[in-house]
Amino acid sequence: MASSSRFNTALHALSLLSFFPEGASSELIASSVRAHAVAVRRVLQKLVSARLIEAAEGRGGGYRLRRPAAEIRLDQVWHAVESDELLAANPAVPSASCPIGSGMRKAFAEVSHRAQAGMLDALAGETVAHVARRALQSGSEARKSGKRAPAPPARRARA
C-alpha cells in the first residue's frame, strides 16, 4: 500500500514554474524535486493533458504554466495526476456470513466518500500561487537559519 507522490511532484513543479514564466526544463524541475527526470516527465505529461501547463519541444524547450498560478486550484492539480480514490477499499470480498463483513463495503464507501469530498473541498480553497509563496518563504527562512528542511517520514515496510 504505497501512497502516491504524484500530487506532491505536480505541486512542486507547478510552484517552480510559477517563478519561471518563460518556462523550465524537466531536468531543472527534477533537480528541484530531487526525483528521476523520467518520473517527473510522466507527471508533467499528465499536467499537459489536463491543460495546466504546456510543453515546448526541441532545443530550448521546456514547460510553462498555461495560466497564472493564482488561477490553478489544488483540486484541479489533484484530478490531473491522481486517478485512484483517496482511500481504497480492500480488494478481497468480505465474508457475507459475518455481521460486520456483510456491511463493511457500504460503510467504508460512505466514510471514504466523505473523506474524499472534504479533502477536495480543502484543496479547492488553495492555489498554486499560495503554495509557491509559502514554499519560498519557508525556504528563505530555512536558508537564513542554516536549518535544512525536515526529512520526509520513513516509509513503512509492507506487512
Buried (B, 14 or more C-beta within 10 A) or exposed (E): EEEEBBBBBBBBBBBBBBEBEEBBBBEBBBEBBEBEBEBBBEBBBBBBEBEBBEBEEEEEEBBBBBEEBEEBBBBBBBBBBBEEEBEEEEEEEBEEEEEEEEEBEEEBEEEBEEEBEEBBEEBEEBBBBBBBBEBEEEEEEEEEEEEEEEEEEEEEEEE
